[in-house]
Amino acid sequence: MNKVLFVLAAIVVSVLGVQAASAQDTSMSFFITSAGPGAGADLGGLAGADAYCLRLADDVGAGNRIWAAYLSATPAAGGPAVNARDRIGAGPWYNAKGVMVARNVADLHSDDNKLSKENSLNERGEVVNGRGDSPNRHDILTGSQLDGTAFSSNTDTTCENWTSSAQGSAMVGHHDRTGGGANPTSWNSAHGSRGCSQTGLRSTGGDGLFYCFVVSG
């Protein structure tokens, strides 16, 4: 009798495990902004960028979660640096079509992630123009190194921590994993921009776009 009960319990646990796996939330938890706020790399700082992610998510019915922009910030006024990888939760993350783009933070920053032009969609589920399209919009603002951390040098890589639309530069990635720069296939750290204005960002194939991730919810 005990053996029968043990077998039945094992079956129940197995069924519940399958149900839990099938019930995993695959709703959108990652997107590229369909447009920037319109002031170049001046996003209103990290708080302004996060609020913009939430606004776009809310426009498509996904505003009931906590969203954060994948942006690093350099030390300011004696404060610590902020790493983009530390702002976005634990994952996994799915695009608007339900495709998992990364399981966790380590996967996101590895060669195994599924980020590509086809999978790095905007909040509406649309493919973002890349190299070869007109206009090219593949430069995505990040201010980050390949591992998702902030730069430690005195060189401006965040357009004054996302408050400048004039002089300066921002590190960008290529969502289509192709192009020029020191790391042309990097989604988060390909090259620096030419200035921080909308015109300057567009001159190298950008448009003030950035990545948004669900932190929790």
N, C-alpha and C positions, 0 to 999 in steps of 0.2 A: 504493500500500500504506500509506504513512504517513497518507494522508487517511482510509483505512478504520480504521486503528488509533485515530486521533484521534476519529473519530465513536463508535467502540466505547467509548473511555475516557469520553467525554462522557455516553454512555448509562449507564455504570456509576455515575458520579458522581451523575447525576440520580436513579437508582434508590436509591442509598444515602441521598441526601438525603431522599427521600420516606419511606424506612424509618425514618430517624432522627426525622423530624417525627411519624410515626405512633406511634413508640415513646415520645414525650414523656410523662413521668410526670404524670398528672392525678389522682393520689391526694390525699386531703385534706391541705391545707397551711394551712388557715385555718378557724377556727370561733369562735363565741361560746360561752363556758362555759355549760353547761346549768344550772348553779347556781353561786352564789358559795361561798366557804369557810364562810360563815355568821356572820362577825364584822364585817359591814358592809364598810367600806373598809379595814379592817385585814387586809391580805393577806399579812402577814409580810414586807413590803417587796418590792422587785423580785424578789429571789431566791425568796421564798415564792410569788409570783405565777407565776414561770416554772415552778417545781416543780409547781404546781397544774395548769398547762396540760399538762405532761408526764403527770401522773397521769390526767387525763381522756382524753388521747389514748391512753394505754396501755390504758385501760378498753375502748376500741373497736379495739384492735389497731394503733394508729398511734404507739406509743411508741418506735419504733426510729429516731427523728429528733430533732433539736434544736429545741425549741419555746421561744418567748419571748412574754411578755405585751406587748401594745401599751399601754405605760404610760410616761409621762414622769415625771421626778422633779426637784424643784427643788434648788438648791445646799444642801448640808447640811455643817456642820462644816468649812467652807472648801473643800469639794469642788466639782467642776463639776456643772452641770445635766446631766440625761440626757434625750435626746430619744427619744420613742417610735419615730419613723421610723428612727432609727439602730440599733434593737435587733432588727429583724425580717428581716434578710437582704435579698436583691435581688429575690426573686420569680422567676417568676410564682407566684400563689397560687390554689388551687382549693378550693371548698367540698366537703362530704361527698358531693355528687352529681356531682362532676367538672366543675362550672361554674367557669370562670376569673373571679375577681372583680377581679383587677388583674394587669397584666403586670409591673409593677416599682414602685418606690417613688414615682416621679413620677406614674405612672398612678393609683396608689392615692390620691394627694392631689390629683387633678384631677377635673373634672366628668365624665370619661370612664369612671371605675371602674364596676363592676357591683354595688356594694354596695346592697342593698335588703332589705326585709323577706323577700322570697322567696328571696334568694340568701345572706343573712347567717345561715346555719344554725348550730345547735349541733353538737357533736361526734358526735351521734347522727343527724345529718341532718334534725333537726326544726326547724320554723319557731318562732322565739321570739316570744312575745306582744308586740304593739305597741299603739299608741294605738287605743282602741276595743275592745280585748280585756280580759278580766277574769281575773287582774289584769294591768294594763299593766306591762311589764318592759322598755320600750324605752330607758331610760337606761343607757348602757354606760360604765363607768369608763374614762377615758383620761388625765386630767390634762394634756391637750394643747391647743395652739392649732390652728387650721385646717390649718396646714402640717405638723403632727406634731411641733412643737418644744415644749419646756417653756416655761412662763411665766417671765418675768424679774422680775416684780414681787414684793413681799413678801407679797402675798395668798396664803393657802393654797389651792391648787388641786389638791392631791394627798393630802389628809387625812394630813398630816405624812409625806409620802412612803410612803403605803400602810401606815402602822403605827398609825393611830388609828381607833377605832370610837366616838369620843365627839364632841367639838367639832371644828369645822373644816368644810371643804368640798372637794369634788372636781369638777373639770370632767368633764362627761359628754357623750357623743354620742348621737344617736338612730339606732338601726340601721334603723328603718323610714322614716327621712328625713322625719319629720313631727312636729309638736308645737309647744311654745312655746319661749321663750328668745330670746336675741339671734340665734342661727343655727339655727332650728328644723329645717332640712333637712340639717344637718351630721351625718355619721355619727360624727365624733370631737370636736366642740367646739360643742355646742348651748347649754349653760348650766351653772351651778354647782349642786351638790346642796345640800339643806337638812341640814347635819350629815353625820356620817360613820357613824352607827349604821345597822343594818339597817332600823330603823323610819324613820329620817330619809331613807335612800335610797329606800325604798318610797313615801314621802310625795310624791315628785315623779315617780313612775313608773319606779322602778328596783328592782333586787334584788341589787346587788353583783356583777353580771355584768361580764365584760371580754372583749376580743378576744385570741385566741391565733394566732400565725403560726409557720410553720416557718422557721427560720433556715437550716438546711442538713440534709442527710441523705437 
